[in-house]
Amino acid sequence: MKVNPSSCLCPVLLCLCFLERGYEASHYGQAKVISRSHNATHNHTETEVHHRPKRGWIWNQFFVLEEHIGPDAQYVGKLHSNSDKGDGSVRYILSGEGAGSIFIINEVTGDIHATKSLDREKKSHYVLHAQAIDRNNNKPLEPESEFIIKVQDINDNAPKFPDGPFVTSVPEMSEVGTSVFQVTATDADDPTYGNSARVVYSVLHGQPYFSVDPKTGIIRTALADMDREAREHYSVVIQAKDMAGQVGGLSGSTTVNITLTDINDNPPKFPQKNYQVFVPESAQVGKPVGKIKANDEDIGINAEIKYSILNPEGAGMFSISTDKDTREGVITLRKPLNYEKKKQYSLHIAAENTHPDPRFSYLGSFKDDATLKITVGDVDEPPVFSMDYYIMEVYENAKVGTEVGAVTARDPDSKNSPVRYFIERREDKEVYFDIESISGVIRTTQLLDREDTPWHNITVMATEEDNPSLQSHVPITVQVLDVNDNPPKISTEDEIIICESTRAGQVIQTITAVDKDDFANGKGFSFSFPGGVPANPNFTIKDNEDSTANIIARRRRFHRLTQELYELPVVVWDDGEPVLSSTSTLTLRVCSCQRGTRLKICQGEAFLSSAGLSTGALIAILLCVLILLAIVILFITLRRSKKEPLIISEEDIRENVVTYDDEGGGEEDTEAFDIIALRNPAAAEELKFRRDVRPECIRPWSSRRPAHEEMDVREFIKQRVGEADQDTSVPPYDSLQTYAYEGQGSPAGSISSLGSAGVHSELDYNSLDDWGPKFEKIAELYGEEVETASESTEKAESEKQT
């Protein structure tokens, strides 16, 4: 089977219709060969010879033009097999993409037609399969083979700009050829076939300002010195045409909007060179008094202007700043204006850009200047005081109407109107001063007390007699000076605590004084007892000459039970002029102070204060305790009355030891037991029934008895045992009685302190007070003689002072 070359429609298809028979099967890479092998049998030999297979049909691909619009189906090509003898016994079958719908085949002739118009941009080729079948037995004469029908492109798509229109910018005054923007067009036609997709760019609108590169689409500036201030926006139309721009090519266009951006190429300019402004002399300092503006054709930061005053005279009285919103120069007053002194000012003002562009320095200085004349207007001004504030002084207790000081004000205007003075009154404050309306002299209206109010603040108002509405004010501070009119007083008001263990000469309290007057009238204080009063036997006062004094005990040991409170009058006087004094009575309380601490706190008071109990609560607690004590006593009494006898029966007799856990009072306890009986057995008989009598003087037993009267202790104990056995008042049990017999003496003598009570000792027993509670009683016993001697000495000194 073969393709009939005579049926080809064009030279391109004709080259695919040649039939080749002498190629190897491996040499048809560009064509598909389908053939059937035929076996040849030779008559002259018995061997079977295999010939080369013969190519039944060959083709590469078919082409069909896109966008066919004719009335008839478009002829594509023809299939033909060598087995086809033209008798209609071969039937051609077509299958694959578009077979039967887009592509149809004549089963008898093998002609292929396209029934629809094709679009290469949608589908560029179709893959189909061809087969030749014997009509008689429906067996394939050739194996099925694949071939391709390619849709041949035609120029049916114009170039497009998918992202247009475009917006871009370029600085003004750019050089020729400065790149602005690049546009790119797309063409859907086949770029590999012909010039259908070859695009060329050109400018349709926008010349002579801009140009475009035909191949790349880059837009560039084509005109030099384009000025934004002359024209800012440009609309450039760019065309893209395929077929390399030839006649008949399709084209598309887009718009590029180009804006010239600003650069600082214009200096600021004042519209005129001379300006005038009127400012009244009453204008407030720091407030704007005028405005001036220079114009700049640039925009943004390129139009920012800085103003300055060039001449020193104007810069001293006025300042200028830039309003960021309006770019105006705001002129502000720096000092008060005075029409009477100067009526006109001339300001030389300069305006310059803050961001100059050095590329345009050849244009000259980006600065301009103008002259502003300020005329000062005359205004009726209020009076002016000679000082901004006044400080005056006056002594306290000065007579009503005493002159404190005077203020002065004048009319600054040329007419020099008379001035009147007034003191501003406030309802919530008491009036202490008044002012003479004509002279301005300030006087007191009542007595002043420095201790009450040391400073007074008043405000004086001055007005013009011709125009009272014009007012001015000035603050005045009046200091009240001190005089010595307050006596000093003792600063302490609390009770002074005296410990019971206080020694003679010990400092009980240091007192100070206070004085309401200024330190200049009472910086030193002196202390003493009132005159004409007998010397105090208990206390004395010592002036430390530093405005303090010490209260000192004149004797040792104060007993709270004997006297708890002492009143001590003290006189204190200052060294002012005149000298003032006062008498204060101090209260001293005797307390049993807690040892081991420096704080003088009464133990009873400390207990009550720590407990936090009121008097009513203490009384209630005391009543409860008394009731409980009465119940306990009643219970014990009833129990004793019902107690059975100790000896229940005569047979129940046993030996018992009765132990008395009673601690004696020591050597001093002579009422419970007379120790003299041990030391002088002979005297025991006469003191047997006088145990409640304390001997007046106790001496060592060894020194009292003669040697021939000494009794053996054994006999003494026997005698005591007999007396105990015969005593009917003791319990009917055996008892153990112990006698602490000291012995008959020794060469060292007695170490007992009882016999030395009446002997004068030169030892200082005051140190025993520091040994603690255990030695308190001993210190009291042995300190009686020292105390008596000390009192005698103090009494003698007191009589001597008197």
Residue pairs with C-beta under 8 A, 6 or more apart in sequence:
1 34
1 56
1 57
1 79
1 80
1 81
1 82
1 83
1 84
1 90
1 132
1 141
1 142
2 19
2 56
2 57
2 58
2 80
2 81
2 82
3 16
3 17
3 19
3 57
3 58
3 59
3 77
3 78
3 79
3 80
4 17
4 78
4 80
5 14
5 17
5 18
7 17
7 77
7 78
7 111
8 14
8 16
8 17
8 77
9 75
12 63
13 62
13 63
13 77
16 31
16 59
16 60
16 61
16 62
17 59
18 58
19 55
19 58
20 55
20 58
21 54
21 55
23 33
23 55
25 33
25 53
28 55
28 58
30 60
31 58
31 59
31 60
32 58
32 59
32 60
32 145
32 146
32 147
33 55
33 56
33 57
33 58
34 55
34 56
34 57
34 142
34 143
34 144
34 145
35 53
35 54
35 55
35 56
35 57
35 142
36 53
36 54
36 56
36 141
36 142
36 143
37 50
37 51
37 53
37 54
38 51
38 54
39 48
39 50
39 51
40 49
40 51
41 48
41 49
42 49
54 82
56 81
56 82
56 83
56 132
56 141
56 142
57 79
57 80
57 81
57 82
57 132
57 142
57 145
59 77
59 147
60 147
61 147
61 148
61 149
61 150
62 76
62 77
62 112
62 147
62 148
62 149
62 150
63 149
63 150
63 151
63 152
64 74
64 76
64 114
64 118
64 149
64 150
64 151
64 152
65 74
65 151
65 152
65 154
66 117
66 118
66 119
66 120
66 151
66 152
66 153
66 154
66 156
67 117
67 118
67 119
67 154
67 156
68 74
68 114
68 117
68 118
69 117
73 104
73 113
73 114
73 115
74 113
74 114
75 111
75 112
75 113
76 103
76 112
76 113
76 114
76 149
77 111
77 112
78 109
78 110
78 111
78 112
79 92
79 105
79 110
79 111
79 112
79 130
79 132
80 110
81 90
81 92
81 110
81 132
81 141
81 142
83 90
83 132
83 134
83 141
83 142
84 90
84 110
84 132
88 108
88 135
89 134
89 135
89 136
90 108
90 132
90 133
90 134
90 135
90 141
91 107
91 108
91 132
91 133
91 134
91 135
92 105
92 106
92 107
92 108
92 109
92 110
92 130
92 131
92 132
92 133
93 105
93 107
93 130
93 131
93 132
93 133
94 100
94 103
94 104
94 105
94 112
94 128
94 129
94 130
95 128
95 129
95 131
96 126
96 127
96 128
96 129
96 146
97 126
97 127
97 128
98 126
98 128
98 149
99 105
99 128
99 129
101 115
101 116
102 114
102 115
102 116
102 118
102 126
103 112
103 113
103 114
103 115
103 126
103 128
103 149
104 112
104 113
104 115
105 111
105 112
105 113
112 149
118 151
119 151
120 151
120 152
120 153
120 154
120 189
120 190
121 156
121 157
121 188
121 189
123 151
124 150
124 151
124 190
125 148
125 149
125 150
125 151
126 148
126 149
126 151
127 146
127 147
127 148
128 146
128 147
128 148
128 149
129 144
129 145
129 146
129 147
130 144
130 145
130 147
131 140
131 142
131 143
131 144
131 145
132 140
132 141
132 142
133 139
133 140
133 141
134 140
134 141
152 193
153 189
153 190
153 193
153 194
153 196
154 196
155 189
155 194
155 195
155 196
155 242
155 243
155 248
155 249
155 250
156 189
157 187
157 188
157 189
157 196
157 242
157 250
158 187
158 242
158 250
158 251
158 252
159 185
159 186
159 187
159 199
159 240
159 241
159 242
159 250
159 251
159 252
160 185
160 186
160 187
160 252
161 183
161 184
161 185
161 186
161 238
161 240
161 252
161 253
161 254
162 186
164 183
164 254
164 255
164 256
165 254
165 255
165 256
165 257
166 181
166 183
166 254
166 255
166 256
166 257
167 256
167 257
167 259
168 180
168 181
168 256
168 257
168 258
168 259
169 258
169 259
169 260
169 261
170 178
170 180
170 221
170 258
170 259
170 260
170 261
171 260
171 261
171 263
172 226
172 227
172 228
172 229
172 260
172 261
172 262
172 263
172 265
173 225
173 226
173 227
173 263
173 265
174 221
174 226
175 221
175 224
176 220
176 221
176 222
176 223
176 224
177 220
177 221
178 220
178 221
179 218
179 219
179 220
180 210
180 219
180 220
180 221
180 256
180 258
181 218
181 219
181 256
181 258
182 216
182 217
182 218
182 219
183 201
183 212
183 217
183 219
183 238
183 240
183 254
183 256
184 217
185 199
185 201
185 217
185 240
185 252
185 254
187 196
187 197
187 198
187 199
187 242
188 197
189 196
189 197
189 242
190 196
190 197
191 197
191 198
195 242
195 243
195 244
195 246
195 249
196 242
196 243
197 242
198 242
198 243
198 244
199 240
199 241
199 242
200 214
200 215
200 240
200 241
200 242
200 244
200 245
201 212
201 213
201 214
201 215
201 216
201 217
201 238
201 239
201 240
202 212
202 214
202 238
202 239
202 241
202 245
203 210
203 211
203 212
203 236
203 237
203 238
203 239
204 237
204 238
204 239
204 253
205 235
205 236
205 237
206 234
206 235
206 236
206 237
206 256
207 222
208 222
208 223
209 221
209 222
209 223
209 226
209 234
209 236
210 219
210 220
210 221
210 222
210 223
210 234
210 236
210 258
211 219
211 220
211 222
212 218
212 219
212 220
212 238
213 220
214 245
217 238
217 240
219 236
219 238
219 256
219 258
226 260
227 260
227 265
228 260
228 261
228 262
228 263
229 266
229 297
229 298
231 260
232 259
232 260
233 257
233 258
233 259
233 260
234 257
234 258
234 259
234 260
235 255
235 256
235 257
235 258
236 255
236 256
236 257
236 258
237 253
237 254
237 255
237 256
238 253
238 254
238 255
238 256
239 251
239 252
239 253
240 251
240 252
240 253
240 254
241 249
241 250
241 251
242 249
242 250
242 251
243 249
243 250
262 298
262 299
262 300
262 302
263 298
263 302
263 357
263 359
263 360
264 298
264 302
264 353
264 355
264 356
264 357
264 360
264 366
265 298
265 357
265 360
265 363
266 296
266 297
266 298
267 296
267 352
267 353
267 363
267 364
267 365
267 366
267 367
267 368
268 294
268 295
268 296
268 303
268 305
268 351
268 352
268 353
268 366
268 367
268 368
269 294
269 295
269 296
269 368
270 292
270 293
270 294
270 295
270 351
270 368
270 369
270 370
271 293
271 294
271 295
272 370
273 370
273 371
274 370
274 371
274 373
275 292
275 370
275 371
275 372
275 373
276 372
276 373
276 374
276 375
277 289
277 290
277 331
277 372
277 373
277 374
277 375
278 374
278 375
278 377
279 289
279 290
279 333
279 337
279 374
279 375
279 376
279 377
280 337
280 376
280 377
280 378
280 379
281 336
281 337
281 338
281 339
281 376
281 377
281 378
281 379
281 381
282 337
282 379
282 381
283 289
283 333
283 337
284 333
285 333
285 334
285 335
285 336
286 332
286 333
286 334
287 332
287 333
288 330
288 331
288 332
289 318
289 331
289 332
289 333
289 374
290 331
290 372
290 374
291 323
291 328
291 329
291 330
291 331
292 307
292 320
292 328
292 329
292 331
292 349
292 370
292 372
293 326
293 327
293 328
293 329
294 305
294 307
294 329
294 351
294 368
294 370
296 302
296 303
296 305
296 327
296 353
297 303
298 353
301 354
301 355
302 353
302 355
302 357
303 327
303 353
304 322
304 327
304 353
304 354
304 355
305 322
305 327
305 329
305 351
305 352
305 353
305 354
306 322
306 351
306 352
306 353
306 354
307 320
307 321
307 322
307 329
307 349
307 350
307 351
308 320
308 349
308 350
308 352
309 315
309 318
309 319
309 320
309 347
309 348
309 349
310 348
310 349
310 350
310 369
311 346
311 347
311 348
313 345
313 346
314 345
314 346
314 347
314 348
316 334
316 335
317 333
317 334
317 335
317 337
317 345
318 331
318 332
318 333
318 334
318 345
318 347
318 374
319 331
319 332
319 334
320 329
320 330
320 331
320 332
320 349
321 329
321 330
321 332
322 328
322 329
322 330
323 329
323 330
329 349
329 351
331 347
331 372
331 374
337 376
338 376
338 412
339 376
339 377
339 378
339 379
340 412
340 413
340 414
342 376
343 375
343 376
344 373
344 374
344 375
344 376
345 373
345 374
345 376
346 371
346 372
346 373
346 374
347 371
347 372
347 373
347 374
348 369
348 371
349 369
349 370
349 371
349 372
350 367
350 368
350 369
351 367
351 368
351 369
351 370
352 365
352 366
352 367
352 368
353 366
353 367
356 366
360 366
378 413
380 413
380 464
380 467
380 470
381 411
381 412
381 413
381 470
382 462
382 463
382 464
382 470
382 471
382 472
383 409
383 410
383 411
383 412
383 419
383 462
383 463
383 464
383 470
383 471
383 472
384 409
384 410
384 411
384 412
384 472
385 407
385 408
385 409
385 462
385 472
385 474
386 407
386 408
386 409
386 410
387 407
387 474
388 474
389 474
389 475
389 476
389 477
390 405
390 407
390 474
390 475
390 476
390 477
391 476
391 477
391 479
392 404
392 405
392 442
392 476
392 477
392 478
392 479
393 404
393 478
393 479
393 480
393 481
394 402
394 404
394 444
394 448
394 478
394 479
394 480
394 481
395 480
395 481
395 482
395 483
396 447
396 448
396 449
396 450
396 451
396 480
396 481
396 482
396 483
396 485
397 447
397 448
397 449
397 483
397 485
398 444
398 447
398 448
399 444
400 444
400 445
400 446
400 447
401 443
401 444
401 445
402 443
402 444
403 441
403 442
403 443
404 433
404 442
404 443
404 444
404 478
405 441
405 442
405 476
405 478
406 439
406 440
406 441
406 442
407 421
407 435
407 440
407 442
407 460
407 462
407 474
407 476
408 440
409 419
409 421
409 440
409 462
409 472
409 474
410 416
410 419
411 417
411 418
411 419
411 464
415 466
417 464
417 465
417 466
417 467
418 464
418 465
418 466
419 462
419 463
419 464
419 465
420 437
420 438
420 462
420 463
420 464
420 465
420 468
421 435
421 436
421 437
421 438
421 440
421 460
421 461
421 462
422 435
422 437
422 460
422 461
422 462
422 463
423 433
423 434
423 435
423 442
423 458
423 459
423 460
423 461
424 458
424 459
424 460
424 461
424 473
425 431
431 445
431 446
432 444
432 445
432 446
432 448
432 456
433 442
433 443
433 444
433 445
433 456
433 458
433 478
434 442
434 443
434 445
435 441
435 442
435 443
435 460
436 443
440 460
442 458
442 460
442 476
442 478
448 456
448 480
449 480
450 480
450 481
450 482
450 483
450 518
451 486
451 516
451 517
453 480
454 479
454 480
455 477
455 478
455 479
455 480
456 477
456 478
456 480
457 475
457 476
457 477
457 478
458 475
458 476
458 478
459 473
459 474
459 475
459 476
460 473
460 474
460 476
461 471
461 472
461 473
462 471
462 472
462 473
462 474
463 469
463 470
463 471
463 472
464 470
482 517
482 518
482 520
482 521
483 517
483 521
484 517
484 521
484 522
484 574
484 576
484 577
484 578
484 580
485 517
485 580
486 515
486 516
486 517
486 522
486 580
487 515
487 573
487 574
487 580
487 581
487 582
488 513
488 514
488 515
488 522
488 525
488 572
488 573
488 574
488 580
488 581
488 582
489 513
489 514
489 515
489 572
489 582
489 584
490 511
490 512
490 513
490 570
490 572
490 584
490 586
491 511
491 512
491 513
491 514
492 509
492 511
492 512
492 586
495 587
495 588
495 589
496 508
496 509
496 551
496 586
496 587
496 588
496 589
497 588
497 589
497 591
497 593
497 600
497 601
497 602
498 508
498 553
498 558
498 566
498 588
498 589
498 590
498 591
499 558
499 590
499 591
499 592
499 593
499 600
500 557
500 558
500 559
500 560
500 590
500 591
500 592
500 593
501 557
501 593
501 769
501 776
502 508
502 553
502 556
502 557
502 558
503 553
503 556
503 766
503 769
504 553
504 554
504 555
504 556
504 790
504 794
505 552
505 553
506 552
506 553
507 550
507 551
507 552
508 539
508 550
508 551
508 552
508 553
508 588
509 550
509 551
509 586
510 544
510 548
510 549
510 550
510 551
511 527
511 548
511 549
511 550
511 551
511 570
511 586
512 525
512 547
512 548
513 525
513 527
513 547
513 572
515 521
515 522
515 525
515 574
517 574
517 576
520 576
521 574
521 576
521 577
522 574
522 575
522 576
522 580
523 547
523 575
524 547
524 574
524 575
525 547
525 572
525 573
525 574
525 575
526 543
526 545
526 572
526 573
526 575
527 541
527 543
527 549
527 570
527 571
527 572
528 541
528 543
528 570
528 571
529 535
529 536
529 541
529 569
529 570
529 571
530 569
530 571
530 583
531 571
533 569
534 802
535 798
535 801
535 802
536 554
536 568
537 554
537 555
537 794
537 795
537 798
538 553
538 554
538 555
538 558
538 566
539 551
539 552
539 553
539 554
539 566
539 568
539 588
540 551
540 552
540 554
541 549
541 550
541 551
541 552
541 570
542 549
542 550
542 552
543 549
544 550
549 570
551 568
551 586
551 588
554 794
555 787
555 790
555 791
555 794
556 766
556 783
556 786
556 787
556 790
557 780
557 783
557 787
558 590
559 590
560 590
560 591
560 592
563 590
564 589
564 590
565 587
565 588
565 589
565 590
566 587
566 588
566 589
566 590
567 585
567 586
567 587
567 588
568 585
568 586
568 587
568 588
569 583
569 584
569 585
569 586
570 583
570 584
570 585
570 586
571 581
571 582
571 583
572 581
572 582
572 584
573 579
573 580
573 581
573 582
574 580
574 581
589 602
591 600
591 601
591 602
591 603
591 604
591 605
592 602
592 603
592 604
593 600
593 601
593 602
593 603
594 601
594 603
594 606
595 772
595 773
608 618
613 621
646 731
646 732
647 653
647 732
655 733
655 734
656 733
656 734
657 733
657 734
657 735
657 736
658 731
658 733
658 735
658 736
664 672
664 673
665 672
667 675
667 752
667 753
667 754
668 781
670 691
670 694
670 695
671 691
671 692
671 694
673 691
674 687
674 691
675 740
675 754
676 683
676 684
676 687
676 695
676 698
676 701
677 683
677 684
677 687
678 701
678 739
678 740
678 741
678 742
679 700
679 701
679 742
680 701
680 704
680 705
681 711
681 713
681 716
681 719
682 705
682 709
682 711
684 716
687 693
697 757
697 758
698 754
698 755
698 757
699 755
700 745
700 749
700 750
700 752
700 755
701 742
701 745
701 750
702 744
702 745
702 749
702 750
703 750
703 755
710 744
713 741
716 739
716 741
717 739
720 737
720 739
724 730
724 735
724 737
742 750
742 752
760 785
761 782
761 785
763 782
764 786
765 778
765 779
765 782
765 783
765 786
766 779
766 783
766 786
768 775
768 776
768 778
768 779
768 782
768 783
769 775
769 776
769 779
771 779
